[in-house]
Amino acid sequence: MITKVEVFSSAPGAPELPLGGFMPNDDPVQILDIAGLGPVKAEIASTPFATGRGELYQGSSTGKRNIVMTLGLNPDFAADQTMATLRHILYRYLMPTAWTKLRFFSQEIPVVDIEGYVESFEPNMFSQDPQVQVSVLCHKPDFIEADATIFEGVVDDGTLELEFDYGGTIETGFELRVDRTVDNPSYTGNLLIVLISELEPQLFEINPVTIDTAKYFKLSTVRNAKRAQSVAYADGDLTNLLAAMTGGSVWPQIKPGENVLSIGSTEFGQAWTLAYFNRYGGL
């Protein structure tokens, strides 16, 4: 059950705007209904067979999400609020073409965010029961947990394994950082990341990579932000390491359910940090 929604604006200095939840309340802006929170309909491509029955599956894709909020206005006239002043407060956050972020609080899953652009803002100004209907187009349809999940460990020969359960419903990429330590202050060689999801090993290997007092290694397997880099401690200068990826390497994705991660190299003792965000296909 959704208990609260907050709206964020790109306007400098604008705080998050809390909207009254679905339970009875006296908040000036109240949620009457929200549509578009379930899984987005998939587009399935197929071609018919020349003879016989059925069609050949070609692939699938998921388009943008359209969230439509119906909001009730409940001004506190003792505090000099009116229907118009409440509408103008909402204009700061939900003016058509404006970027916005919606944050959902619920009892079943962690706090999640989704970003989009306001398509329309329709008030019924002359009704005895004033309402506003707002349409937000979210071109990235997943709800993403507001806080990252973080694990830490030490590089070995790949024997040590981290087992963890991914609670999201949509597979997600991750960011991995590998730093030098007192036990191994300087290393040049390979680095092998193995992620087993749904019993399927996903291997990513970089060779060579240098991890020392001057720079650390950073890997991102997040879709549309994939990169493998050396990062300088002093000034953050980046060195692209894609050319050092070995043949057969893939960009590992964490999938719903149990996952097993191992990080190995020919020398041991470097420190690694893994971070990812749970992604949900619907609330």
C-alpha positions as a printed Julia matrix, in Angstrom:
283×3 Matrix{Float64}:
   0.0     0.0     0.0
   1.32    3.45   -0.93
   1.42    5.67    2.14
   2.91    8.93    0.83
   4.16   10.68   -2.31
   6.68   13.53   -2.56
   7.31   15.73   -5.6
  10.71   17.25   -6.39
  11.34   20.26   -8.62
  14.36   21.34  -10.64
  13.84   24.91   -9.43
  16.75   26.04   -7.22
  15.83   26.03   -3.55
  12.46   24.34   -3.98
  12.01   21.75   -1.21
  10.27   18.46   -1.77
   6.49   18.86   -1.87
   4.65   16.25    0.25
   1.24   15.21   -1.04
  -1.41   13.91    1.33
  -1.58   10.12    1.34
  -4.51    7.93    0.36
  -5.89    7.77    3.9
  -8.22   10.54    5.16
  -6.2    13.62    6.12
  -6.3    17.41    6.34
  -3.35   18.12    4.03
  -3.86   21.02    1.6
  -3.07   18.81   -1.43
  -4.58   15.33   -1.33
  -4.1    12.33   -3.58
  -7.41   11.14   -4.99
  -6.02    8.69   -7.53
  -2.8     7.73   -9.32
  -2.84    5.74  -12.56
   0.17    4.22  -14.31
   1.95    2.57  -11.37
   1.7    -1.02  -12.59
   4.09   -2.74  -15.03
   4.32   -0.94  -18.38
   2.83   -2.87  -21.3
   5.5    -4.6   -23.39
   5.75   -4.39  -27.17
   6.27   -7.91  -28.56
   7.66   -8.18  -32.1
   7.02  -11.3   -34.18
   6.68  -12.38  -37.79
   4.19  -14.92  -39.14
   5.42  -18.18  -40.58
   5.02  -18.56  -44.34
   3.14  -21.8   -43.72
   1.65  -23.44  -40.68
   0.44  -21.97  -37.42
   1.76  -19.24  -35.17
   4.47  -16.62  -35.45
   8.23  -16.36  -34.8
   9.16  -14.33  -31.73
  11.63  -11.55  -32.66
  12.06   -9.6   -29.44
  10.38   -7.29  -26.97
  10.75   -3.79  -25.59
   9.19   -1.66  -22.89
   8.24    1.94  -23.6
   7.8     4.97  -21.36
   5.56    5.13  -18.29
   2.66    7.59  -18.07
   1.74    8.49  -14.5
  -1.52   10.41  -14.1
  -2.24   11.94  -10.69
  -5.61   13.3    -9.63
  -5.11   15.75   -6.78
  -7.71   17.37   -4.56
  -7.27   20.89   -3.19
  -8.13   21.47    0.46
  -7.07   25.01    1.4
  -6.79   26.15    4.98
  -8.62   29.48    4.78
  -7.55   30.34    8.33
  -3.96   30.31    7.03
  -4.87   32.54    4.05
  -4.78   29.62    1.62
  -7.08   29.57   -1.38
  -7.65   27.26   -4.33
  -5.57   29.62   -6.46
  -2.61   29.75   -4.06
  -2.52   25.95   -3.89
  -2.59   25.72   -7.69
   0.29   28.16   -7.94
   2.31   26.12   -5.44
   1.78   23.08   -7.67
   2.8    25.12  -10.73
   6.32   25.43   -9.24
   6.67   21.66   -9.39
   4.37   20.45  -12.15
   4.31   23.0   -14.95
   4.09   21.3   -18.39
   7.53   20.51  -19.95
   9.18   20.75  -16.51
  11.35   17.95  -15.14
  10.07   16.39  -11.95
  10.89   13.51   -9.64
   8.24   11.53   -7.78
   9.13    9.65   -4.59
   6.83    6.87   -3.4
   6.62    5.5     0.14
   4.91    2.15    0.62
   4.58   -0.68    3.12
   5.8    -3.44    0.8
   9.01   -2.15   -0.82
  11.7     0.47   -0.01
  11.3     4.14   -0.89
  11.58    4.51   -4.68
  12.02    7.37   -7.15
  11.04    7.91  -10.76
  11.86   10.9   -12.96
   9.89   12.35  -15.82
   8.57   15.41  -17.61
   5.16   16.96  -17.04
   2.92   16.49  -20.05
  -0.18   18.32  -18.82
  -1.67   20.1   -15.82
  -5.47   20.3   -15.98
  -7.39   22.07  -13.15
 -11.19   22.21  -12.99
 -11.27   25.73  -11.61
 -15.03   26.23  -11.57
 -16.04   22.97   -9.92
 -17.5    22.82   -6.42
 -15.01   20.02   -5.77
 -11.71   21.46   -7.1
  -9.26   18.95   -8.51
  -6.11   18.91  -10.6
  -5.08   16.17  -13.01
  -1.37   15.96  -13.8
   0.2    13.72  -16.46
   3.91   12.85  -16.15
   5.81   10.97  -18.87
   8.66    8.88  -17.47
  10.91    7.8   -20.34
  12.8     5.44  -18.02
   9.91    3.35  -16.71
  11.51    1.66  -13.68
  11.02    2.74  -10.08
  14.49    2.95   -8.5
  15.23    2.62   -4.8
  16.32    5.93   -3.31
  19.22    4.41   -1.34
  21.94    2.19   -2.77
  22.78   -1.28   -1.51
  26.52   -1.48   -0.74
  28.81   -4.46   -0.16
  32.54   -4.49    0.62
  35.17   -7.18    0.37
  38.76   -8.11   -0.45
  40.1    -9.42   -3.76
  41.37  -12.99   -3.65
  41.79  -15.75   -6.24
  38.03  -15.88   -6.82
  37.36  -18.5    -4.16
  35.57  -16.19   -1.72
  31.98  -15.6    -2.83
  29.4   -13.03   -1.82
  25.88  -14.46   -1.87
  23.05  -11.94   -1.8
  19.38  -11.79   -2.67
  18.28   -9.07   -5.06
  14.83   -7.83   -4.09
  14.05   -5.82   -7.23
  11.85   -7.09  -10.03
  13.93   -5.67  -12.92
  17.57   -6.63  -13.47
  20.07   -3.9   -12.67
  23.68   -2.98  -13.3
  26.17   -2.09  -10.6
  29.23    0.03   -9.89
  32.41   -1.6    -8.61
  35.45    0.17   -7.21
  38.77   -1.56   -6.45
  41.4     0.27   -4.33
  44.9    -0.47   -3.13
  45.43   -1.42    0.5
  48.3    -1.56    2.96
  48.58   -5.29    2.23
  48.8    -4.67   -1.54
  49.69   -1.03   -2.26
  50.56   -1.57   -5.95
  49.26   -4.11   -8.44
  49.32   -4.49  -12.23
  47.61   -7.48  -13.77
  44.2    -8.94  -14.45
  40.95   -8.51  -12.59
  38.15  -11.07  -13.05
  34.59  -10.34  -11.92
  32.17  -13.28  -11.96
  28.48  -12.83  -11.24
  26.21  -15.87  -11.18
  22.52  -15.02  -11.62
  19.83  -17.59  -12.35
  22.66  -20.21  -12.4
  24.22  -18.41  -15.4
  27.82  -17.14  -14.94
  28.52  -13.66  -16.29
  32.25  -12.94  -16.62
  33.99   -9.61  -16.98
  37.81   -9.5   -17.15
  40.13   -6.56  -17.56
  43.81   -7.22  -18.33
  45.93   -5.37  -17.51
  44.78   -2.88  -14.91
  46.96   -0.89  -12.49
  45.75   -0.25   -8.95
  48.17    1.68   -6.77
  48.64    4.8    -4.67
  47.95    7.0    -7.72
  44.76    5.46   -9.14
  41.94    2.99   -8.55
  39.75    0.92  -10.85
  36.07    1.68  -11.47
  33.57   -0.44  -13.39
  29.96    0.47  -14.2
  27.61   -2.06  -15.81
  24.57    0.24  -15.56
  22.73    0.43  -18.87
  23.52    3.61  -20.84
  26.4     4.3   -18.42
  28.72    1.34  -19.02
  32.41    2.07  -18.52
  35.68    0.6   -17.28
  38.19    3.19  -16.08
  41.23    4.01  -14.02
  40.56    7.04  -11.84
  43.32    9.23  -10.42
  43.08    9.97   -6.71
  44.61   13.42   -7.09
  42.33   15.05   -9.65
  39.83   12.41  -10.78
  41.43   12.12  -14.21
  39.92    9.18  -16.13
  41.65    6.6   -18.3
  39.42    4.48  -20.52
  40.2     0.76  -20.16
  37.69   -0.69  -22.63
  40.55   -1.79  -24.88
  41.81   -3.99  -22.02
  38.57   -6.01  -21.81
  39.3    -9.62  -22.66
  37.39  -11.52  -25.31
  34.14  -13.07  -24.11
  33.61  -10.48  -21.38
  30.03   -9.29  -20.79
  28.55   -6.47  -18.72
  27.1    -8.39  -15.72
  23.54   -7.66  -14.63
  22.12   -8.46  -11.19
  18.88  -10.38  -11.63
  15.92  -10.97   -9.3
  16.57  -13.67   -6.73
  19.86  -15.14   -5.51
  23.15  -13.81   -6.92
  26.73  -14.92   -6.26
  29.68  -12.55   -6.82
  33.42  -13.22   -6.79
  36.35  -10.95   -7.62
  39.74  -12.45   -8.31
  43.21  -11.47   -9.51
  46.71  -12.93   -9.65
  47.67  -10.93   -6.53
  45.4   -10.64   -3.52
  44.51   -8.05   -0.9
  42.95   -5.14   -2.83
  39.73   -3.72   -1.37
  36.53   -3.64   -3.42
  33.2    -1.85   -2.97
  30.04   -2.82   -4.87
  26.94   -0.6    -5.09
  23.63   -0.99   -6.89
  20.05    0.27   -6.76
  17.01   -2.01   -6.63
  14.76   -1.48   -9.64
  11.04   -2.27   -9.73
   8.8    -2.68  -12.77
   5.68   -1.65  -10.85
   4.42   -0.68   -7.4
